[in-house]
Amino acid sequence: MQEAYTGQISRMGSLTTINVHKSYDDFGGAPGGRSKTAELNDKTIQDFKHIDGVMGVTPVVQTYGVILNGRYVADCPIKGIDPASMELFEFNIKEGRLLEQGDGLHVVFGGSMEHQFYDLKAMQRGRWVEPKVDLMKDRMTLVADDSYAYRGGSGFSDGGKKVNYKEYKIKTAGILEEGDWDTDWGGIYMPLETVEQIIKDKQKAENQRPEPGKSARKTYEHVMVKVDDMKNVANIQENIKSMGFNAYSLNEWLDEMKKNCRHNASSSRRHRSCILISSSHRNN
């Protein structure tokens, strides 16, 4: 039964990957009313790499936008990752290849992304048109405008002010296999530095200014940690939590399922024992 649970959870993603996020201390506020946080930065990444049992670490940066493919549109997360880490983190390719160093505007599509495209103009007229896309061959443009479909097209903010979002002519490096909960609907993956530049271009187009008092040092919202063996995940996860971060893994789900399995089995045994005792009393 436990092997069945392991197989079920592993189809949702890797059982040896820990996802780490910033954790805010709501009780020990810093001077000025700001909460203390443990920063996810390049130094932290090096600290994670030196933990026994850790095979690799990569930051993940993310923004949102749309992919334009002729008359078809797809809303999607845009994720930046270290290309050298993709194979280690079990990004399994269905067609094409994974990202490589120096890829620039090359992208890898999540396994189910081809089903995300729709004909925007047809939908505005209340019609559904089955999209015809070939992710490996089609010419596509990426725009970091996360309200494109809501406004019926790019270029204007909610206040009616013109926003000139930069357009990027992307090239498909590959498409991931379907069947992984983490990546199927994960949007597109691009080199870390490329997405960092896209975020800067987006902030400039929207005239965003740095938050007052916010550190100018480079920090991350999300980091992935690869562990050498499933049996070491829980200890390493607790180690990372003790450093002041939120950390979760699919192993937690698996452990909970196993506990429930043991509890149900124990309850079933107790129930059978009660039946036998009751039967024995009646016979006497």
C-alpha positions, 0 to 999 in steps of 0.5 A: 500500500505504501509503495502505491502511495509513493508512486501516486505522489511521485507523479505530482513531482520529485520526492527529493526536491525541497521548495524554499520561500521567505518566511516573515516573522510576524511577532518580532517586528524590526524597528520602523514596523517592518518584519524581520526576514531571513533573506534568500540571496546568493550567500544563502544559496551557498549555505544550502549547497554546503548542507550534507545530502544536498546535491544542487540548488537553484533560485527561481525568479518569476513574472507573468505575461502572455505568449502571442502565436498568430491569433492565439494567446496563452497566459502564463507564468514566466520562470527563470532558472539556472539552465545547468540545474534542469537535468538535476531537478528532473525536468524531463524533456518530451521534445527538443532539449532542455535549456543551455547556458547562453540560450537567451530568449530560448524557452522550454514549455511546460508539458500541458502549455499547448492546451493553454492557447485560445483565440482571444478575438473569438472568445470576445465574440462568445465563440470557442475556436480550437487552437492549432499551434505547433510549439516547436515550429511556430513563431511566437512573441512574449509580452510581460503584460499580465492583464493583456487578455483582460483588456483585450490587448496590450498597451494600456494600464487600468487607469488608461495610461499607455504602457509600452511593454517590450516584446520578445521574439522567443524560440522554443528549445523544448517541451517537457513531458506531461504528467508532472504536477509542478511543470505541466501548467508551470508556464515557460522556463527561461534562463535566470538572467533573461527573466531577471532582465524581463522583470526589469524591463517590465518595471521600467515600462510600468514606471515602478519605483523601488519600495522605500527602505527595501534592500538593494541587495539581490534576493529571491522569492523561491529557491529549489534544493535537490536532495541525494536521497528521499530518506534525507529530505525531512532532516534537510527540510527541518534544517532549512526551516531552522534557518528562518525559511518556509520549506515544503516538499511532496515528502510531507504529503507522502508521510501524512498518507503513510501515517493515515494508512498506519492509523487506519490499519491500527483502527481496523485491527482494534475493531476486529479485536472488539468483534472477537471479544464480543463474540467470545462473551456471547458464547460464554 
